[in-house]
Amino acid sequence: VDPSTSLHLTCIYPSGAMGDSFYEYMLKIWLQGGQKETMYRTMYDESMEGMVNQLIQKSTPSDLTYIAERQGGRLLHKMDHLACFMGGLLALGAYTDPGGLESERAQRDLQLAKDITYTCYQMYKRMPSGIAPEAITFSSGQDFSASNARYYILRPETVESFFILNQLTGDPIYREWGWEVFQSIEKHCRTEIAYSGLRDVTQAKPAKDNKMESFFLAETLKYLYLLFDPDTPVDVLKKHVFNTEAHPLRRFDQLPDLKQKR
């Protein structure tokens, strides 16, 4: 969108790069404000409805759920690692649905959250290195393969969804998957002084790129730590909202100063 004219410059509708934070904040603004500004929840629900109707696809032969991209009238059967945040977001939206968790929409979105997160886990599991690429491409009869973006830059989105789904559902499978991912990171990315991204995760012993993005410490390791911390005071359902950079912020109704003013 051109900020000066509000006109669309492209017709690409992604859930990954260039679009992820927009969808995330529609729900989280509503949550942080105490679920009072219903406009933002309505925007979120309408966006998720559009995603379900227009972008959700299934792979063959394994029936993996993924979020395609739309360019004009054409679907692009690819999914960025960035899009893996959507599993956690959908789960959070389901658990806070105004119609209740048992409503048809909430149950649909919770199942979709689990299915997308499973696909993201498979992005790691199926690579020879045990590390997911930046993006994958889906093709009929072959599920998916690493796209031209075979590199890994220590991204957090998959473990973010592991953490949120584990905290909301209590299912230990997300800790098991998180441990597998962490072990692969330790095996391939750790150096004597830091952690490094990888050039090609389709290799069993991928070469390092000798760069560590700041979000690795701020997000990836933070979500992994929280995933395995049984005593964390962080509560994504009742007390805290994570911004897109993994900073846990207290909801406004949890701030003592605001409570006193009321």
Secondary structure, DSSP 8 states (H G I E B T S, - for coil): --TTT---S--EE-SSTTTHHHHHHHHHHHHHTTS--HHHHHHHHHHHHHHHHHTEEE-TTT--EEE-EEETTEEE-EEEGGGGHHHHHHHHHHHT-TT-TTSHHHHHHHHHHHHHHHHHHHHHHTSTTS---SEEEE-TTS-EEE-S---B----HHHHHHHHHHHHH--THHHHHHHHHHHHHHHHHB-SSSB--BS-TTSSS--B-S---HHIIIIIHHHHHHHH-TT----TTTTEEE-TT--EEE-GGG-HHHHHH-
